[in-house]
Amino acid sequence: MKTFFLILTIAALLITACSDSGTGSDPQKDPVLTVSQNELNLSGSPRWDRFSLMNSGGGQVEWIIEETPDWIDVSEKSGIGLTASDTTTIRITTHFEQLEYGNYNGEIRISSNAGSAIIVVTLEYKAPQLKLDPEIINMDRHYQYSELTFFNEGGGELIWTINYAPDWLEFSMDSGSVFSQPEQVSYRARINSIDYGQYSDKVRITSNGGDSEINVYLSYEREVEVFAGAGAAGIELGDTYLMVEKLLGKPTSSGYQRPEKTVFIHNVNYDNIGVEFRIKNNSPILFGSGEVGYIRMTSPYDGLTPEQIGLQSTSDELVAAVGEPQQKDGPQWIYEGIIYTIRNGRIAEMLIQDPDF
């Protein structure tokens, strides 16, 4: 009797294993063509207008797009070898130059050895209309990086160009296009190319959806922003990398080392302002929640301590302002909460570090 039940149990396990098709294609099943959607409201952009073809059966699907409206193009018109583990994404480009403003609809018809499908496409085509956010840009040494958002509040393709910007303001791109989804263009003040002072100017943008002018202001002065044991460059010890990137933008370079075999020390450099941050993380990927434990300042950084000490101050000025160092280690003069590197009688670097870092 026990042998009989053992045989039944083994047979049941074999049936279960054979019926589990997993994620691969089962050659015993017929192929079945599946589309990700049956209706699609077009924006006009292949970046956003797309659908997917899949095989929800077995074997392989050989498919062909037999019909589309004459005012759109598809990225692929046919394919062979679509198995159950594959997905083919088809991108749609709308040709607005062939259309008048108005409402349009049509069908994408797909046939295959595994069935057919129809996707109904609709388009509301209005004149493009430019909108910008923000409409005024205010910048200073702690806010020298941000993004300008381009909106198309109309329809179709909004084509824009920055015709004029002051020399001290750099945009990541000076022309582009926007469909129904907004586009963000980063900008940064070139503070290393100007003298201290107050600046005001305009940014002029032209487009096929109207023109716009943005007033832009920059206040750039040498300021007290280095605080022993606390932080510098607008960042404090313990602030997250997310805060660093929000304030200063993407770093010019980054990397990591793993001296303890347990944690990764990420070094994040902003060469344009002369600041390096180091952040501990348990992963080779730097997450936004990682906290700053080390701030190193080198040329061209120009922040000052409350005693008006900064890079290029002389060692005599340093001693007169804060006294003799607690310790000297080669070129490093160590004070409570801040380390100065002295070269040729002047401060070449400053360092603020968490004691537990």
Legacy VTK file of the C-alpha trace (Angstrom):
# vtk DataFile Version 3.0
C-alpha trace
ASCII
DATASET POLYDATA
POINTS 357 float
0.000 0.000 0.000
2.834 2.421 0.885
4.480 1.636 -2.453
1.210 2.375 -4.254
0.877 5.822 -2.601
4.557 6.576 -3.320
3.985 5.839 -7.017
0.912 8.095 -7.068
2.860 10.918 -5.417
5.732 10.683 -7.916
3.261 10.614 -10.811
1.522 13.745 -9.506
4.831 15.586 -9.193
5.794 14.639 -12.746
2.440 15.869 -14.097
2.836 19.168 -12.210
6.394 19.647 -13.495
5.365 18.939 -17.077
2.448 21.374 -16.888
4.649 24.247 -15.678
5.594 26.031 -18.904
7.805 28.615 -17.121
8.696 31.785 -19.009
9.873 30.169 -22.221
7.993 29.264 -25.381
6.139 25.933 -25.401
6.574 24.416 -28.876
3.476 22.280 -28.287
1.231 25.371 -28.116
0.027 27.381 -31.083
1.389 30.957 -31.319
-1.040 33.729 -30.363
-0.483 37.346 -31.419
-1.175 39.849 -28.622
-0.965 43.666 -28.706
-0.392 45.867 -25.658
-3.405 48.079 -26.428
-6.267 48.337 -28.875
-6.632 52.130 -28.777
-3.961 54.812 -28.853
-4.375 58.580 -28.532
-1.361 60.040 -30.343
0.842 62.849 -29.126
2.865 62.969 -32.355
6.151 61.862 -30.788
7.752 58.404 -31.304
9.182 58.850 -27.817
5.714 58.552 -26.322
3.555 56.964 -29.028
4.280 53.262 -29.050
2.708 49.856 -28.710
4.073 46.349 -28.190
3.578 43.016 -29.945
3.786 39.814 -27.927
3.250 36.085 -28.300
0.972 34.748 -25.570
1.132 31.226 -26.955
3.986 28.995 -28.080
6.152 28.603 -31.137
6.937 31.738 -33.134
4.885 34.600 -34.528
5.580 36.012 -37.983
3.788 39.346 -38.243
3.307 42.211 -40.701
1.676 45.636 -40.405
-0.537 45.734 -43.467
-2.238 49.084 -43.065
-1.671 52.420 -41.284
-3.105 55.910 -41.747
-1.071 57.690 -44.421
-0.090 60.443 -41.952
1.928 58.175 -39.630
5.024 55.985 -39.949
5.893 52.938 -37.852
9.420 52.006 -36.801
9.038 48.394 -38.024
6.593 46.934 -40.517
7.248 43.206 -40.133
9.062 40.680 -38.027
9.893 36.985 -37.741
10.599 34.902 -34.665
8.520 36.495 -31.934
8.503 33.893 -29.139
6.723 33.886 -25.788
9.707 35.532 -24.101
10.015 38.369 -26.648
8.393 41.770 -26.910
8.649 43.994 -29.959
8.030 47.705 -29.413
6.718 49.694 -32.380
7.187 53.471 -32.341
4.867 55.793 -34.231
5.876 59.051 -35.897
3.150 61.517 -36.906
3.667 63.662 -40.016
2.005 66.932 -39.074
3.166 68.576 -42.309
0.517 66.515 -44.129
-2.334 67.634 -41.880
-4.539 70.617 -41.223
-5.579 71.393 -37.661
-8.426 69.124 -36.573
-9.338 65.674 -35.286
-8.124 62.506 -37.011
-8.573 58.792 -36.531
-7.452 55.666 -38.308
-6.445 52.061 -37.849
-3.230 50.065 -37.659
-3.980 46.576 -39.001
-1.631 43.715 -38.144
-1.762 40.188 -39.557
0.289 37.142 -38.617
0.404 33.372 -38.591
-1.056 33.663 -35.066
-4.071 35.855 -35.666
-4.717 39.501 -36.491
-5.132 42.721 -34.496
-6.451 46.236 -35.018
-5.260 49.300 -33.085
-7.476 52.382 -33.372
-5.414 55.596 -33.367
-6.797 59.083 -32.740
-5.168 62.486 -32.957
-6.304 65.941 -31.899
-4.072 68.314 -33.849
-3.985 71.887 -32.571
-1.526 74.694 -33.150
1.554 74.401 -30.887
1.738 76.904 -28.011
4.873 77.643 -25.979
4.880 77.973 -22.207
7.971 78.170 -19.955
8.523 77.519 -16.273
9.943 79.429 -14.493
9.198 82.734 -16.185
11.906 84.515 -14.170
15.303 83.032 -13.246
16.954 84.178 -10.008
20.413 82.782 -9.250
23.187 83.214 -6.702
26.257 81.280 -5.604
24.047 78.798 -3.734
21.559 78.503 -6.580
23.586 78.416 -9.764
22.015 75.353 -11.360
18.437 74.440 -12.228
16.148 73.485 -15.112
13.901 75.361 -17.508
10.778 73.410 -18.473
9.290 73.741 -21.963
5.567 73.004 -22.315
3.516 72.627 -25.463
0.033 73.728 -24.391
-1.273 73.271 -27.910
-0.733 70.291 -30.197
1.613 68.964 -32.816
5.355 69.525 -32.580
6.609 72.676 -30.864
10.024 73.583 -32.284
12.021 76.042 -30.141
15.384 77.814 -30.242
17.242 79.887 -27.647
18.272 82.854 -29.769
20.041 84.755 -27.021
21.400 84.079 -23.522
24.065 85.980 -21.561
27.607 84.626 -21.768
27.567 83.703 -18.072
24.526 81.422 -18.444
24.972 78.003 -20.071
22.094 75.785 -21.245
22.486 72.050 -21.847
20.879 72.515 -25.298
19.891 75.564 -27.331
17.158 74.053 -29.512
14.698 71.216 -29.436
11.113 70.098 -29.870
8.227 69.358 -27.509
5.088 67.318 -28.087
2.512 66.599 -25.391
5.093 65.807 -22.690
7.117 68.685 -21.165
10.878 68.770 -21.686
13.408 69.977 -19.110
16.571 71.790 -20.176
19.205 72.323 -17.487
21.129 75.561 -17.112
24.125 76.636 -15.054
25.749 79.965 -14.222
29.371 80.199 -15.376
30.509 81.926 -12.190
34.186 81.192 -12.883
34.071 83.449 -15.925
32.774 86.608 -14.228
33.738 89.053 -11.499
31.828 89.490 -8.280
28.769 91.654 -8.716
25.081 91.825 -9.619
24.017 90.730 -13.104
20.756 90.983 -14.994
19.887 90.065 -18.567
17.309 88.228 -20.662
16.946 84.872 -22.364
15.099 85.060 -25.691
13.344 82.007 -27.119
11.579 81.733 -30.461
9.285 78.894 -31.533
6.558 77.973 -33.969
4.200 78.296 -31.002
5.086 81.849 -30.041
8.146 83.657 -28.678
9.108 84.341 -25.081
11.546 86.409 -23.040
12.777 85.459 -19.562
14.383 87.924 -17.184
17.408 86.366 -15.512
19.262 87.685 -12.443
22.498 86.566 -10.802
23.985 87.750 -7.524
27.580 86.592 -7.201
29.647 87.642 -4.192
32.347 86.004 -2.097
30.557 84.867 1.043
31.063 83.247 4.421
29.952 79.643 3.881
32.671 77.438 5.392
31.867 76.355 8.934
34.231 74.167 10.958
32.750 70.746 11.615
29.510 71.688 9.857
29.803 72.150 6.092
30.652 74.288 3.089
29.371 75.334 -0.354
25.800 75.327 0.963
26.065 71.642 1.986
26.354 70.416 5.582
27.827 67.163 6.833
24.968 64.677 6.976
23.112 66.180 4.005
22.095 63.624 1.388
23.528 63.265 -2.090
20.052 64.101 -3.380
20.420 67.547 -1.776
23.879 67.963 -3.317
22.628 67.181 -6.808
19.568 69.376 -6.380
21.748 72.333 -5.421
24.761 71.818 -7.696
23.466 69.596 -10.505
25.225 66.556 -11.923
28.882 66.228 -10.862
31.655 66.654 -13.396
33.124 63.301 -12.301
32.537 60.577 -9.739
33.893 57.234 -8.623
34.318 55.049 -5.584
36.813 53.066 -3.539
36.286 50.277 -1.026
39.054 50.428 1.577
37.228 48.460 4.297
35.697 45.745 2.079
32.364 46.503 3.749
31.353 49.941 2.527
31.929 51.948 -0.643
33.344 55.464 -0.391
31.925 57.472 -3.270
33.817 60.595 -4.316
31.724 63.168 -6.179
33.580 66.057 -7.825
32.417 69.480 -8.971
35.538 70.757 -10.708
33.767 73.903 -11.910
33.475 75.186 -8.326
36.365 73.248 -6.755
34.473 71.003 -4.328
34.685 67.259 -3.672
32.184 65.347 -1.543
32.661 61.827 -0.202
29.709 59.670 0.730
29.510 56.232 2.372
27.233 53.669 0.791
26.779 49.910 1.029
26.538 49.655 -2.748
28.677 50.557 -5.781
25.597 52.530 -6.899
25.344 55.889 -5.126
21.812 56.266 -3.826
20.281 59.679 -3.204
19.924 58.920 0.497
23.694 58.541 1.012
25.006 61.156 3.474
27.943 63.516 2.985
30.771 62.858 5.464
33.657 64.704 3.797
33.944 68.043 1.982
37.206 69.054 0.332
37.672 72.506 -1.176
40.287 73.345 -3.814
40.767 76.056 -6.450
38.649 77.801 -7.753
36.489 77.528 -4.616
36.190 80.955 -2.942
34.036 80.481 0.172
35.229 82.035 3.442
35.162 81.011 7.081
33.535 83.385 9.610
37.086 84.652 10.283
37.360 85.657 6.582
39.836 82.882 5.832
39.707 81.093 2.480
41.856 79.586 -0.237
44.949 81.691 -0.978
44.876 83.274 2.485
48.419 83.223 3.907
49.479 81.029 6.803
50.219 84.207 8.778
46.634 85.414 8.187
45.353 82.028 9.324
47.335 82.094 12.574
46.344 85.712 13.225
42.667 84.820 12.758
42.381 81.499 14.622
45.697 80.883 16.382
48.230 78.097 16.061
46.995 74.704 14.805
46.370 71.875 17.245
48.644 69.708 15.160
50.774 69.832 12.025
51.033 66.779 9.770
53.321 67.717 6.906
51.521 70.428 4.882
48.288 69.876 6.831
47.471 72.268 9.652
44.816 70.638 11.791
42.292 72.739 13.699
39.128 71.652 15.452
36.594 70.945 12.711
38.718 71.982 9.732
42.043 71.009 8.141
44.051 73.440 6.010
46.701 72.345 3.493
49.499 74.928 3.296
51.664 75.215 0.202
54.170 78.013 -0.414
52.847 79.869 2.614
49.220 79.940 1.421
46.107 77.831 1.944
45.775 75.473 -1.058
42.987 73.213 0.286
40.442 73.098 3.089
38.814 69.962 4.467
35.793 69.367 6.693
35.176 65.781 7.763
32.832 63.866 10.013
34.935 62.322 12.849
33.291 58.925 12.192
33.895 59.042 8.444
LINES 1 358
357 0 1 2 3 4 5 6 7 8 9 10 11 12 13 14 15 16 17 18 19 20 21 22 23 24 25 26 27 28 29 30 31 32 33 34 35 36 37 38 39 40 41 42 43 44 45 46 47 48 49 50 51 52 53 54 55 56 57 58 59 60 61 62 63 64 65 66 67 68 69 70 71 72 73 74 75 76 77 78 79 80 81 82 83 84 85 86 87 88 89 90 91 92 93 94 95 96 97 98 99 100 101 102 103 104 105 106 107 108 109 110 111 112 113 114 115 116 117 118 119 120 121 122 123 124 125 126 127 128 129 130 131 132 133 134 135 136 137 138 139 140 141 142 143 144 145 146 147 148 149 150 151 152 153 154 155 156 157 158 159 160 161 162 163 164 165 166 167 168 169 170 171 172 173 174 175 176 177 178 179 180 181 182 183 184 185 186 187 188 189 190 191 192 193 194 195 196 197 198 199 200 201 202 203 204 205 206 207 208 209 210 211 212 213 214 215 216 217 218 219 220 221 222 223 224 225 226 227 228 229 230 231 232 233 234 235 236 237 238 239 240 241 242 243 244 245 246 247 248 249 250 251 252 253 254 255 256 257 258 259 260 261 262 263 264 265 266 267 268 269 270 271 272 273 274 275 276 277 278 279 280 281 282 283 284 285 286 287 288 289 290 291 292 293 294 295 296 297 298 299 300 301 302 303 304 305 306 307 308 309 310 311 312 313 314 315 316 317 318 319 320 321 322 323 324 325 326 327 328 329 330 331 332 333 334 335 336 337 338 339 340 341 342 343 344 345 346 347 348 349 350 351 352 353 354 355 356
